């Protein structure tokens, strides 16, 4: 554990770090992986089923001069997670728990299987990865950092997202609990809670929701994967060396909008 004062030029550098980004075959995860590679981290691009998406992420990072590799695992399985960390985790010093599912269903229509599936994809997976990664860091005496991608819905649920919102609220508490238990090992835990993040086809798939967002968000736009990635970079970097157990909200000011 160190309180060394880094030079300004090094505040956002991840040079020498090996970072696991889960769910990095898709929009937000890909943006995070790109940004961390720009900060000179070696990135392990995790995917579950989307091999082509993960390959695209790796190829783009390498083409830009970065270092990246891909690794497959079903994060709902403790066995798969252990294999993932054994394969990719020998020098892992940072983890971004980004993998998630976000189905839409009213509470009255959610089956027990669907409820459990969302919590497994969004909360169990982060727990299994965190537990395995933190054990590795503790054993190797690595003062690492973990960032969990939560959501503003962890405290402000949307209709049809009860299972998703519940999983993200749990993820926020897991973040705080881990910060408490692993602080003595020099391992930091923080969360990033994005608002509505743009992606290809979103405006066509959800025009009413996008318009409601644009009508209300103080900064006048949807977020981008880079907006989220920059928050993650800060929380993994030396710039946040004394920040742990917090939730950084990245929502264009939407959380400040009056509800009454």
C-alpha positions, 0 to 999 in steps of 0.5 A: 500500500502506498501514498506516493504522489504521482506526477500529473503525467502519470495520473491516468496511466495504467502502464504495466497493468493487466486488466480483465474487462468482462462483457467486453464484446459489446458496446460499453465493454468495448468502449472501456477496453479501448480506453484502458488500452489507450492508457497502456493497460494490457486488456483481457477481453472477456466474452461468453457467447459473442466470439466475433464481438470479442475478436473485433474488440481485440483486433481494434485495440491491437490495430491501434497499437495496444495489447489485448487478448480474449478469454471465454467464460460463463460467469454464472459458473464458479467453475468457469470463473476459476478457469478464467482467472487461472488462464488470464489472471496471473498478473491481473491487477484490475477488474471491470465487472461489466457483463450484464443482462437487461430484459424488460418485463413487468413484475407480474409477468416475471417468472422465477426462472427469469428473475434468477437468470437476471440476478445470476447474470448481473450480480452472481457473476460479479460476485464470483469474479470479484471473489476469485480476483481478490483472492488472487490479488491478496495472494500475490500482494497486488494492490489492485482495483475493481470497478463494478458497472452498476446503473442509475437504476440501482437507486431509481428503477424504471418500469419493467426493469425490477429484476435489473434494478434489483441486481444493480442495487445489490451490486452497489452494496457488494462494492461497498462491502468489498471495499470494507473487507479488502481495504487492508490488502490495498485493494480498492472497489468502486462502482460506476452508475451510467445513465442512458448510453447510446448504441446503434439502433437504440433510438429506433428500438426505444424512441419514446424512452430516448425522447423522454431522456433527451427532454429531461437530461440537463446536459442535453444528450445520451451518454456514450461508451467513452463517457463510461470508460473515462470514469472507469479509467479514473477509478482504476488509475493512480488519480483515485488512489485514495478512493474506495467504496464509492459510486460515480454517477455518469448520467449527464445530470439526470439524477439532479432532475426533480421528480415532483 
